[in-house]
Amino acid sequence: MTRIDDRIRRVDAAEKARGEAVYLCDVKMEGMLNARFVRSTIARGMIDSIEVPQLPDGYWFISARDIPEGGRNSLVMIAGDWRCFADGDVRYVGETIGVLVGPSPAVLKALEKEIRITYTEREPAITIDDAIAVKGGPILEKDDVHCSLVSEKGENVEDVLARADEIFEETIETGFQEHVHLETNAAICCIEDGKYTFYISCQCPFYVRKSVAGLLGLQPSDIRVKQTTTGGAFGGKEHFPDVLAGPLLVAESVIRKPIRLVFDREEDMLYSVKRHPSKIVFRTGLDKDGNLLGSDIDVYYNCGAYLSSSYVVLQRGVFHANGVYDFPSTRIHGYGMATNTFPSDAFRGFGAPQTLFAIETHLDHIAAKFGFDPVEYKRRYFLKQGDETVTQGHVVEKVVLEEMLDQVARKSDYWRKTKEYARGGGRGIGMSFYNHGGAFTGNGEQSIIKAHLKLVKDGDRFTILCGQTEMGQGFRTILRKIVASVLEIDMDDVVYDNPDTDCVPDSGPTAASRSTMVVGRLAEEAAMQMKERLDEEHVEIETEYRHPDGHPWDQSTFKGDAYLGYGWGCACVEVEVDRLTNEVKVVGIWSSHDIGKAIDELIVHGQVNGGIIQSLGYASMEKMENRNGHFRQTSMSDYVVPTSMDFPRQEWGLVDNPYEWGPFGAKGMGELVFNGADAAYIDALERALDVTINRIPMPVEDIEGVRHD
Amino acid sequence: MVERCYVPKSLEEALSIRKETGAHPLAGGSDLMVQYKQGLGITPVFPFPVMIISSLDDLKGIETLEDGSILIRALSTPAEIASFEGMPYPVRCAASRMGAVALRNTATIGGNLGNASPKGDLPQPLILLDATVVLKSQDGEREMKVDDFILGSKKTALADDEIIYAVRIPRVEYTHVYYRKIGTRRANAISKLSLSALARVEDGVVVDFRAASGAAGPKVIRSHETEDILKGHGVDEMDSLMPAVLEGWNNAISPHAMPEYRRATTRRMLEHFLSSIAAHQEGGIIE
């Protein structure tokens, strides 16, 4: 019998470790063809001509002109502006112009080189500053602003700033980040039983069919999507698989043979979505003693050429812009800027990490200026249960930040070290606090997703049917464990396979730290109902998301409870800096998280370790530069992610704070653990070198630029 | 889609193929296979004929010769070099930190020199030690300093009919030695910058002083002119001579990317080494 507190070996661990798991590139079909994208080589301009060479028999070139009458050249993500094929003009380097299809990858590559595309180039806008200046003329109708919103709380912030003794102004910036999922993006499109069918490495199979159906004038239910075992995603396979699926579907409608598209690593680096770079401008009013009066914050995210899901990313950024602090007054403007870079999209944290890094670093700088210990300064403003949020809603759950701080401070010996390590002494300790709103922002869960899950009993076997995917995070284990624990049976008697949209109800995307919290809850409820009917041979129970009463949200004004529960975190990092070379050695990492309750401690431990290392990579070495629309880092040797040698063993802890509407009291946690170690690292680095850092990443050569010796 | 691929069974055959076809030697393949890869599911395409020489025993093995020099034959891997007894400290350091374990068991010293990447790890300590490269052709053998063999980024003095046979490291006496590689991360890293330096101090006099900078220009940099500033002077003169050495070195290097970082860090490392000589006259490895 499986109990919820057992430490479980992940159900997919052995097959993956042994190399037995079948990934998309392992799938072979009779008569299968290969595909190769033909992409824009310029960031912005008109396509004057496309000259395709005479194609050998059995080879095709498919482009926008192959979209049939009644079809729309649009990939429907959250917005529908991303085109399946560039048509007339191109808006970023790597935009899909066409797809070559045929048997031999080598021939496809040779044909690609022979295709001549001529352009009339226009000056591109690449950075947020370019977009603000509308460089090269507006990308959109009148300017370069894809989307914007404002959140306010307290008094009018201009009045607050007018009476402040001091206004602390600064700008904090973050860079691109590449997902580097181990398995690159890949998909197969074919026709099975007369129906267009995808095999695809993805997070959200229902997203894929919704996104591409309109290309052929079809309904989503006309398309079947089967998720294949997915080797990592981090958000990079939330909407981006649509960009592979769209052209494949159009090609399939013409060719009608199985077509496979597998990106190699270089394509996956150069021509895929990234985390939004950000620029966050603070004007913070302080009294003469350094007390916070209020802050006016402008948040700019570089969304790239298409809006895609960026408005929601921006909303999350704005809603997390005061961090875990109760600012008496604030006004936050968010701007999603259009540029001619590859569209930015989902990445673990979904807009929250940028503003959380910025607010932590900003408060560290204010504390340093007034001579306060940063932790002492920040804890004065910790949010508490019932406090007003920046969306004029309220913090629903009990907040246990003080307890988490205490846990981390004891393990790290923070209070002694913060006093003993002189600023600029080469050694530093830093701490950060952060949170992450669980599940979809605003009314997403109740109005848009309306998740469903089905639990089926056949004799002694129980099958979970839902659209959630395993992508390495451990959800297959989690969901089986929840159901088995409620039913008091063994996990081995619970089946939960990779989803197939023709066989499972739509439980919403595997994203937004919602799977355990929302879908896990549906599974728990279904299992509880099932428990009453165990004497029956065949039972089918379907559960549906219900929004808890008393938590209003107005999507037109963005006011109310943006999230029904937050995960909370505290991370501490200690560093030693080599003054000769600027190399930073991290000598200690400590963390504490409130995730409600851990469904499986081993999986949570893996997520904590991985999230924190990914965040430290983001802050230190993961540099992705873009020149004239081209990403400069093309491989895993020049886009550098940390190895296990880079950071020491972590000490971690959890606080028990069960969440009312989660299964067994669990809340979301997959993104939370990414959201704060970056700021703790930079805090420690600033103290070690006595410098001020206003941007990440900070590799050794950039540390040189902030040193003043 | 290899233009032509040969698999010689002996060094003589390899030299003959090299002369007749100009085929490029391919050993571990850790540079060539990456450089000429075509993407997923497509065989690498070489714009020249290649010969796979990895089975040639004549090109394998490391030994200490009678005069105390060390002969490292071309197919020696970084793993073998790093574990060879008596290997000079900077060479051992460079070899033991190249790439990942798999690469250290696959790459070869011949390939690392032949590829002549500015970021290559082995040339830097070899040039510090005045190591030579032994080149063979059907017409015989010639030997030249590694510093003369590598002409610039990806350029060498290898003739069309020659192959790299071995590297010879002469016996170099030193009392103080320093090696530092700053990689993109702590393991499996490409060099952002490296420096090695050594000095021989006898009775308070600097008899020998050398330094070599990697990844600070199109090829490894030495400056005999700058080295000479110190030679023959007492350690007690270090403070007064140091500015001239640092300035000379700064003028010798020519980093085109991250120039500020590479210049400042090289200067700090060299200054650290020179100060350590004065402070620790008994010698040893300077950390």
Interface residues (C-beta under 8 A of the other chain):
Chain A: C25 N34 P105 A106 K109 V262 F263 D264 E266 E267 R579 L580 T581 N582 E583 M621 S637 D638 V640 P642 T643 M645 D646 P699 V700 E701 E704 G705
Chain B: M1 Q38 G39 L40 G41 I42 T43 R180 I182 T184 R185 R186 A187 N188 A189 I190 K192 L193 M258 E260 Y261 R262 A264 T265 R268 M269 H272
